């Protein structure tokens, strides 16, 4: 189920990149992704839930990337500088 939701998140991010948040419409997402509207609503009860869960997905990916980039032997200060540049 996680992989399926990841596909939905990626489709939502693609749509937001093209149309902006206001253009994010479940029916259009379904059409663009080739998935049924019912399938979208099975996983996300509303557009707002989709947006919130997609946000959490993006933040989680970014956090994982930052953690992976840290070097334990470099120390906290050096890791913070590394992330900031």
KOLFILUM-737699 format. One record per residue: residue number from 1; x, y negated, z negated of N, C-alpha, C in turn. Coordinates in steps of 0.02 Angstrom, whole numbers, plus 50000, padded with zeros to 5 digits. Layout:
BEGIN
+-----+-------+-------+-------+-------+-------+-------+-------+-------+-------+
!   i !  n.c1 !  n.c2 !  n.c3 ! ca.c1 ! ca.c2 ! ca.c3 !  c.c1 !  c.c2 !  c.c3 !
+-----+-------+-------+-------+-------+-------+-------+-------+-------+-------+
! NUM !     X !     Y !     Z !     X !     Y !     Z !     X !     Y !     Z !
...
+-----+-------+-------+-------+-------+-------+-------+-------+-------+-------+
END
This chain:
BEGIN
+-----+-------+-------+-------+-------+-------+-------+-------+-------+-------+
!   i !  n.c1 !  n.c2 !  n.c3 ! ca.c1 ! ca.c2 ! ca.c3 !  c.c1 !  c.c2 !  c.c3 !
+-----+-------+-------+-------+-------+-------+-------+-------+-------+-------+
!   1 ! 50041 ! 50060 ! 50000 ! 50000 ! 50000 ! 50000 ! 50043 ! 49937 ! 50000 !
!   2 ! 50101 ! 49939 ! 49967 ! 50145 ! 49881 ! 49965 ! 50168 ! 49861 ! 50035 !
!   3 ! 50186 ! 49910 ! 50076 ! 50207 ! 49895 ! 50144 ! 50152 ! 49863 ! 50185 !
!   4 ! 50090 ! 49887 ! 50175 ! 50034 ! 49858 ! 50211 ! 50024 ! 49785 ! 50190 !
!   5 ! 50026 ! 49773 ! 50125 ! 50018 ! 49704 ! 50101 ! 50074 ! 49660 ! 50127 !
!   6 ! 50135 ! 49686 ! 50131 ! 50191 ! 49647 ! 50158 ! 50177 ! 49627 ! 50230 !
!   7 ! 50145 ! 49670 ! 50269 ! 50127 ! 49653 ! 50338 ! 50075 ! 49597 ! 50338 !
!   8 ! 50028 ! 49599 ! 50292 ! 49980 ! 49545 ! 50287 ! 50014 ! 49479 ! 50268 !
!   9 ! 50060 ! 49482 ! 50220 ! 50095 ! 49421 ! 50199 ! 50134 ! 49392 ! 50258 !
!  10 ! 50168 ! 49434 ! 50296 ! 50206 ! 49409 ! 50353 ! 50161 ! 49379 ! 50406 !
!  11 ! 50103 ! 49409 ! 50418 ! 50055 ! 49381 ! 50466 ! 50029 ! 49314 ! 50441 !
!  12 ! 50015 ! 49309 ! 50377 ! 49990 ! 49246 ! 50348 ! 50043 ! 49192 ! 50354 !
!  13 ! 50106 ! 49209 ! 50339 ! 50160 ! 49160 ! 50344 ! 50169 ! 49136 ! 50415 !
!  14 ! 50164 ! 49182 ! 50463 ! 50169 ! 49164 ! 50533 ! 50113 ! 49116 ! 50553 !
!  15 ! 50052 ! 49132 ! 50531 ! 49995 ! 49089 ! 50546 ! 50003 ! 49020 ! 50515 !
!  16 ! 50026 ! 49017 ! 50453 ! 50035 ! 48952 ! 50420 ! 50089 ! 48912 ! 50456 !
!  17 ! 50141 ! 48946 ! 50479 ! 50193 ! 48912 ! 50517 ! 50168 ! 48882 ! 50581 !
!  18 ! 50118 ! 48913 ! 50612 ! 50091 ! 48889 ! 50675 ! 50036 ! 48838 ! 50667 !
!  19 ! 49992 ! 48848 ! 50617 ! 49932 ! 48806 ! 50611 ! 49929 ! 48764 ! 50548 !
!  20 ! 49974 ! 48777 ! 50501 ! 49970 ! 48743 ! 50437 ! 49920 ! 48779 ! 50391 !
!  21 ! 49921 ! 48762 ! 50329 ! 49879 ! 48795 ! 50279 ! 49805 ! 48785 ! 50294 !
!  22 ! 49786 ! 48726 ! 50318 ! 49716 ! 48713 ! 50332 ! 49690 ! 48754 ! 50390 !
!  23 ! 49735 ! 48777 ! 50433 ! 49714 ! 48818 ! 50490 ! 49712 ! 48892 ! 50475 !
!  24 ! 49726 ! 48910 ! 50413 ! 49727 ! 48980 ! 50393 ! 49655 ! 49005 ! 50384 !
!  25 ! 49631 ! 49043 ! 50432 ! 49562 ! 49068 ! 50432 ! 49566 ! 49144 ! 50437 !
!  26 ! 49530 ! 49178 ! 50393 ! 49534 ! 49251 ! 50390 ! 49517 ! 49282 ! 50457 !
!  27 ! 49465 ! 49258 ! 50490 ! 49446 ! 49286 ! 50555 ! 49501 ! 49279 ! 50607 !
!  28 ! 49534 ! 49221 ! 50607 ! 49589 ! 49209 ! 50654 ! 49650 ! 49252 ! 50637 !
!  29 ! 49662 ! 49261 ! 50572 ! 49717 ! 49306 ! 50551 ! 49705 ! 49377 ! 50575 !
!  30 ! 49643 ! 49399 ! 50567 ! 49626 ! 49467 ! 50589 ! 49637 ! 49474 ! 50664 !
!  31 ! 49612 ! 49425 ! 50701 ! 49619 ! 49427 ! 50774 ! 49692 ! 49427 ! 50795 !
!  32 ! 49732 ! 49382 ! 50767 ! 49802 ! 49376 ! 50785 ! 49843 ! 49437 ! 50765 !
!  33 ! 49824 ! 49469 ! 50710 ! 49863 ! 49525 ! 50684 ! 49839 ! 49592 ! 50712 !
!  34 ! 49781 ! 49592 ! 50744 ! 49753 ! 49655 ! 50769 ! 49722 ! 49698 ! 50714 !
!  35 ! 49712 ! 49668 ! 50656 ! 49681 ! 49703 ! 50600 ! 49609 ! 49677 ! 50592 !
!  36 ! 49566 ! 49718 ! 50564 ! 49497 ! 49696 ! 50556 ! 49489 ! 49646 ! 50500 !
!  37 ! 49437 ! 49606 ! 50505 ! 49421 ! 49557 ! 50452 ! 49407 ! 49595 ! 50387 !
!  38 ! 49371 ! 49651 ! 50393 ! 49356 ! 49692 ! 50333 ! 49419 ! 49716 ! 50298 !
!  39 ! 49470 ! 49733 ! 50337 ! 49533 ! 49755 ! 50308 ! 49566 ! 49699 ! 50268 !
!  40 ! 49564 ! 49638 ! 50296 ! 49592 ! 49581 ! 50260 ! 49555 ! 49570 ! 50194 !
!  41 ! 49488 ! 49572 ! 50198 ! 49450 ! 49561 ! 50137 ! 49453 ! 49619 ! 50088 !
!  42 ! 49471 ! 49677 ! 50112 ! 49483 ! 49734 ! 50067 ! 49543 ! 49720 ! 50022 !
!  43 ! 49593 ! 49688 ! 50050 ! 49655 ! 49674 ! 50012 ! 49654 ! 49606 ! 49977 !
!  44 ! 49617 ! 49558 ! 50004 ! 49616 ! 49490 ! 49977 ! 49543 ! 49467 ! 49978 !
!  45 ! 49515 ! 49454 ! 49919 ! 49444 ! 49437 ! 49916 ! 49427 ! 49369 ! 49944 !
!  46 ! 49478 ! 49326 ! 49952 ! 49466 ! 49260 ! 49980 ! 49531 ! 49233 ! 50009 !
!  47 ! 49525 ! 49179 ! 50045 ! 49584 ! 49146 ! 50073 ! 49629 ! 49121 ! 50017 !
!  48 ! 49599 ! 49097 ! 49964 ! 49638 ! 49071 ! 49908 ! 49680 ! 49126 ! 49875 !
!  49 ! 49651 ! 49186 ! 49869 ! 49689 ! 49243 ! 49841 ! 49746 ! 49261 ! 49888 !
!  50 ! 49732 ! 49261 ! 49953 ! 49785 ! 49275 ! 50002 ! 49842 ! 49225 ! 49995 !
!  51 ! 49826 ! 49161 ! 49991 ! 49877 ! 49110 ! 49984 ! 49917 ! 49119 ! 49920 !
!  52 ! 49884 ! 49132 ! 49864 ! 49918 ! 49141 ! 49800 ! 49964 ! 49202 ! 49802 !
!  53 ! 49940 ! 49258 ! 49829 ! 49981 ! 49318 ! 49832 ! 50039 ! 49311 ! 49882 !
!  54 ! 50027 ! 49275 ! 49936 ! 50081 ! 49262 ! 49985 ! 50134 ! 49218 ! 49953 !
!  55 ! 50114 ! 49169 ! 49915 ! 50161 ! 49126 ! 49879 ! 50204 ! 49168 ! 49832 !
!  56 ! 50172 ! 49211 ! 49794 ! 50209 ! 49255 ! 49748 ! 50257 ! 49301 ! 49786 !
!  57 ! 50236 ! 49325 ! 49844 ! 50279 ! 49367 ! 49886 ! 50342 ! 49328 ! 49907 !
!  58 ! 50332 ! 49266 ! 49930 ! 50389 ! 49225 ! 49953 ! 50436 ! 49209 ! 49895 !
!  59 ! 50408 ! 49190 ! 49839 ! 50450 ! 49174 ! 49780 ! 50489 ! 49236 ! 49757 !
!  60 ! 50456 ! 49294 ! 49758 ! 50490 ! 49356 ! 49739 ! 50547 ! 49372 ! 49786 !
!  61 ! 50536 ! 49363 ! 49852 ! 50589 ! 49376 ! 49901 ! 50648 ! 49328 ! 49890 !
!  62 ! 50632 ! 49264 ! 49878 ! 50685 ! 49214 ! 49867 ! 50724 ! 49229 ! 49803 !
!  63 ! 50688 ! 49248 ! 49750 ! 50722 ! 49265 ! 49687 ! 50767 ! 49325 ! 49696 !
!  64 ! 50744 ! 49376 ! 49731 ! 50784 ! 49435 ! 49743 ! 50847 ! 49418 ! 49782 !
!  65 ! 50840 ! 49374 ! 49832 ! 50897 ! 49354 ! 49872 ! 50948 ! 49316 ! 49830 !
!  66 ! 50924 ! 49272 ! 49785 ! 50970 ! 49235 ! 49742 ! 51006 ! 49281 ! 49694 !
!  67 ! 50970 ! 49327 ! 49666 ! 51000 ! 49374 ! 49619 ! 51052 ! 49417 ! 49654 !
!  68 ! 51036 ! 49439 ! 49715 ! 51084 ! 49479 ! 49753 ! 51147 ! 49440 ! 49770 !
!  69 ! 51140 ! 49375 ! 49779 ! 51197 ! 49333 ! 49798 ! 51243 ! 49319 ! 49739 !
!  70 ! 51219 ! 49329 ! 49679 ! 51260 ! 49314 ! 49620 ! 51316 ! 49366 ! 49611 !
!  71 ! 51371 ! 49341 ! 49589 ! 51428 ! 49383 ! 49574 ! 51438 ! 49383 ! 49499 !
!  72 ! 51426 ! 49440 ! 49467 ! 51430 ! 49443 ! 49394 ! 51498 ! 49421 ! 49367 !
!  73 ! 51550 ! 49433 ! 49403 ! 51617 ! 49415 ! 49379 ! 51631 ! 49340 ! 49386 !
!  74 ! 51590 ! 49303 ! 49424 ! 51603 ! 49233 ! 49436 ! 51581 ! 49188 ! 49379 !
!  75 ! 51537 ! 49212 ! 49336 ! 51513 ! 49171 ! 49281 ! 51452 ! 49130 ! 49301 !
!  76 ! 51413 ! 49111 ! 49252 ! 51350 ! 49076 ! 49265 ! 51359 ! 49011 ! 49302 !
!  77 ! 51405 ! 48970 ! 49279 ! 51416 ! 48904 ! 49310 ! 51434 ! 48910 ! 49384 !
!  78 ! 51478 ! 48955 ! 49400 ! 51497 ! 48965 ! 49470 ! 51439 ! 48991 ! 49512 !
!  79 ! 51399 ! 49036 ! 49482 ! 51341 ! 49062 ! 49519 ! 51290 ! 49007 ! 49532 !
!  80 ! 51279 ! 48963 ! 49485 ! 51232 ! 48907 ! 49495 ! 51257 ! 48862 ! 49549 !
!  81 ! 51322 ! 48846 ! 49549 ! 51350 ! 48805 ! 49602 ! 51343 ! 48839 ! 49670 !
!  82 ! 51353 ! 48904 ! 49671 ! 51348 ! 48943 ! 49733 ! 51277 ! 48940 ! 49761 !
!  83 ! 51226 ! 48944 ! 49718 ! 51157 ! 48941 ! 49740 ! 51138 ! 48871 ! 49764 !
!  84 ! 51168 ! 48821 ! 49734 ! 51150 ! 48752 ! 49750 ! 51181 ! 48727 ! 49815 !
!  85 ! 51232 ! 48762 ! 49839 ! 51265 ! 48739 ! 49900 ! 51249 ! 48782 ! 49960 !
+-----+-------+-------+-------+-------+-------+-------+-------+-------+-------+
END
